[in-house]
Amino acid sequence: MKLSASRSGLLGTAAALVCVGALTGCGGPSTYKPTVVPPPAAITQEQFTESTLIPAKAGNSWNYEFETVTQTRGGNNKEQGKMRFTIDGVKDTPQGQVLQISVSKNGETVDRQDWQVSKRGLYQLTAGVANKPFSPIQPLLMLPIKSNMKFSWKGSGICPDGSPGTMRVDSEVRGVETIDTAVGKDSALAVESNTQFQSSKMKALMGITTWYKPNQGIVRLKQALVAPGGSIVTTLKLVSGPK
């Protein structure tokens, strides 16, 4: 996400006031029975294979709630809305399947990316609205997955601020974690990546944690970019994905 664009109250209060106004009808501890919510089904690292990393089918889409908090010397700003990742096309190549993905923010296309899925794992080939390539291709999640697995990448391409430059990314598989999505708790594999980049505009750092679920893809994401002028923290929570 670019630096320039990057990623209860009333109803709850009204309900509380009604309850307080008619306290005798609200039911005390002796009558209240909480609903038991089952824990999310656990996943394992072994469930991730070339065929389960992501549902690689043209037309598949993922809808997310996003929140972006920008901090600068002038103050803070919060933005919330909807994001959508869509697979526009799938191409078979000798290196694996290439997924052509468009990213929209509140209905407007803000990024285009090509991803490659193979027995080696999930790699990102391009980024930016102009779909500029990374050199070499950048690993997002490598196979087979092992506990505390680490992998690094160094290359060039479109940096997190949207400008061309050079980058180094150090990644680590943290393991399976229980997370919150927009529709409840889930179990997903956490991969933490820390990026140092030097673009044509700035030198900065970015940390990103991505949570993957077999046969579902990305179910949660948190990204923090720290630049000389401030910081941007963006979170994505899955609302719905391919069935």
N, C-alpha and C positions, 0 to 999 in steps of 0.2 A: 504494500500500500504506500502511496506517495505521502511525503511529509505534508504537502500542501492540501491534499484531499483527505490524507488518512484520516488506519478503520483509523397503588393500593389504598393510595392515601384516602381519597374521598369516600369510596365505597366502604373501606374498612372502618373509617371514622363514623360514618352514618350508622353502620351496623352496631358499633359499640355504643353509640348514643341511644339507640333504640333499646338495646339490652339493659343499659343502666336505668333508663326510664321505666322499664317494666321488669325490675330485677327479679321479682318473685316468679316470673314466668321463664326465666332464662335457664333454670336447671343448675343445681349445684354439683359439687364433685361426686355426690352419691348417685346421680342419674346420668352423668356424662360418660359416654363410651367412645373413646377415640377410635378412628378408623385405622386399622393396621395396614400399613403400606409395605408390600413385600420388597426385600432388597433387590437391586438389579442383578440379573443373571451374570455370574462371573465368567470372564473370558481368560484365555491363556495365550501366551506368546506363540505356542505351537499352532494356533488356529490361523495365523497369518501366513498365507501362501501367495503365489503369483495370481491365483484365481480369486482369492478372497480379499486382497488389499483394498480394492475399490471396484464397485459395480461398473465395469467398463462398457457402457452401452450408450450409443447416441440418443440424446433426448433426456437422459437421466439428469436430475437436478437436485440441488440441496438448498434449502431455505434456512437462513440464519437471522437471529436478532443480533444486531451489533451495537456496541457502545464505544465511543471514542472520547477520551479525555485529553485535551491539549493544555499543557502548562507552558506559559511564556513569561517574559518579564512584565508583560502587560496584564497578566491575570490568567484565569482558567476558563476553559470553554468545554462544554459537554455536548456531544451529538449522539443521537440514537436513531435507529431506523432498521431497514431490512436489507439484507444482502442475499444474493442468489448466485450459486455456481452452477453452470450448465455445460454438459458435454455436447458440443455442437457436431462433433464428428469423431470417428475412430478409424485409424489406419493401421493395417497390419504391416510390419516391417521385419527384416531379419533380426533386428535387435529387440523386438517386442511390439506391443500395441502402443500407438501414440494417440493420446486423447487431446482433442482440441477443445479447450475450455474457455468460456467467457465468464467474466465476473461483473455483476451489476450491483449498483448501490442505489437503493430507492428507485429502481427502474431504469437507471442510466448505466450504460456499459463503461466501466472504469479500468478494466484490465483484460488482457488476453494471454493465456498461458498454454503451452503444450507440455503434457506430462507423458512419461514413458513408463509402462508397466511390463516387467519381465521377471524371469527367475532370479535376477540380481536384486530386484526391489522396485521402489518407486523413485523416479528421477524427474526433475524439472528441466525442460529443454529451453524454454523461452519465457519472457515476461514483458509487460508493458503493452499499451494499446497498439503499438506498432509491432508487437510480437518479436522483439529482438532476442537473439539466441544467447545462451550462456556458453562460455568456452572455458573448460570442458563442461559437459552436462552436470547438473548439480544433484547429488543424492538427497532425497527427503527421508526415506526409510529403506534400509538395506535388508536383504534376506540372505540366509536364514537369520531370524532374530535370536539374540542371545542376551541374557541378563547383563546389565551394565555395559552393553556393547557401545563402543565409541567409534566415530568415523569423522573425517575431516575433508574439507574441500577448499580449494583455492583457485580462483579464476577471475574472469571478467564478464561483464554484462550490465544489465540494468540494475542499479543499486536500489536499496529500499526507499530512497528519496525520489526515485523516478528518473535519475540521471545516469549516464554511462560511467563506469568506473571499475575498480578492482575490489575484490572481496575475499575474506577468509571466513569460513563457517566451521565451527567445532560443535559436533552433535553427540548426544548421549541418550540411550534408551533408558528411561527411568523405571519402566515397568508398568504393570497394570494398576490403575488407580480408580477409585470411585469419584465420579465428577457430577456436576449439575449441568443439565441442558435446559432449554426453554420449556421442555415438557416433563421434567423430572430427573431423577438420578439415573446414572448409567455407569457401566464399567468399560474402561477404554485404556489403550496403551499410550503412555505419555512419552513423547520424544522432545527433548529440550535442545535448542540450537542457539548458539551465540555467534553473532556476526560482527566482524570489524570491516568497515568499508571506507574507501576513499573514492568519492565521486568527483565529477567535474565541478561540483558546487561546495562539497563539505567533506569533512572527516567525522565519522560518528560510529555509534555502537547500536546494535539491536539484539534483543533477546526475544525468542519466540518459543512457546511450548504448544505442541500440536497433539491432540488426543485422537487416536484412530480406533475404529471398531471393525472387526471382520465383517465383510459383506455390506458394510455401510460407508466406510470412508472416514472423513473428518467429522467428528461430532462436537468438538470444542476447540477453541484456539485462543491464546492470549499472546499479544505482541507488544513489546515496549521498545520504542526508539528514543535514544538519548542523543541529542545534537547540541551544538554550541548555543543555540537560541532557546532551548527548552526541551520538552519531552512530549511524546504522544503514546498513549496506552490504548490499545484496541482489544476488545474481546468479542468473540463470536460464540453464540450458543445455538445449537441445531434446533430448528422448529420441526422440519420434516425433510425426509430424504427419500431416495429410491425405495420402492417396496419390493 
